[in-house]
Amino acid sequence: MNQRLTCIKTLAILLLLLFAAALPAMAEPSAAPKPAAKAVLQGTVNINTADATQLALLPGIGPKAADSIIEYRKSAGDFTSIDDLVKVKGIGPKTMEKLRPYLSLKGETTLKK
């Protein structure tokens, strides 16, 4: 009986030592791969002439928002101000601030990733 108790104690101590050795490794952040860097955009998008593919290159604009911009443009006519883009459903002030550097009303669309 004494020998069995000693064996159990030894096993418990070994388990505690294993756990203590593994604890620092569990506390450190894992070496997970870093997310890919955001694509750097260069150029502008003419919001009066751009197609859905070109509009979808803009940050925060997906296919649905691109279609909404085109539909708004068809029903209301060309944008007279870049700020008029907030009239399109789904585009608010925060999105507008991200978009502003890439928007134009005239010229060709030159935006590239």
C-alpha positions, -999 to +999 in steps of 0.1 A: +000+000+000+029+024+009+046+016-024+013+023-043+009+057-026+045+066-034+040+057-070+008+079-072+027+108-056+056+104-080+031+104-109+014+135-097+047+153-093+057+144-128+024+156-142+028+189-123+063+193-137+051+186-172+023+212-168+047+238-154+071+233-182+043+236-208+027+267-192+052+294-206+048+279-241+010+282-238+012+318-227+034+330-256+015+340-288+016+314-314+037+318-345+007+320-367+012+335-401+008+373-403-021+385-424-012+397-458-005+433-462-033+454-476-029+461-513-017+495-520-040+514-544-028+539-569-048+561-591-084+573-591-119+561-601-142+583-621-174+577-603-194+590-633-180+565-658-165+535-639-181+501-643-189+478-614-155+460-616-136+493-614-158+506-585-153+473-566-115+481-565-123+509-540-118+502-503-150+492-486-169+488-519-179+454-529-200+442-558-233+451-542-222+486-534-207+490-569-241+480-584-258+505-561-235+533-573-243+525-609-281+523-602-280+556-584-260+572-613-286+558-638-316+572-619-301+606-607-276+613-634-239+620-630-225+630-597-218+667-595-197+664-563-177+636-548-196+641-516-228+632-534-217+596-532-231+595-496-265+596-512-260+560-524-275+536-499-247+518-479-221+545-482-218+566-451-193+592-439-168+567-426-167+549-460-165+582-477-134+592-459-117+559-470-128+565-506-121+602-510-084+599-520-094+576-549-124+594-563-127+617-593-155+632-613-136+636-646-110+618-666-103+581-669-103+556-642-067+548-634-070+529-601-048+498-598-038+475-570 
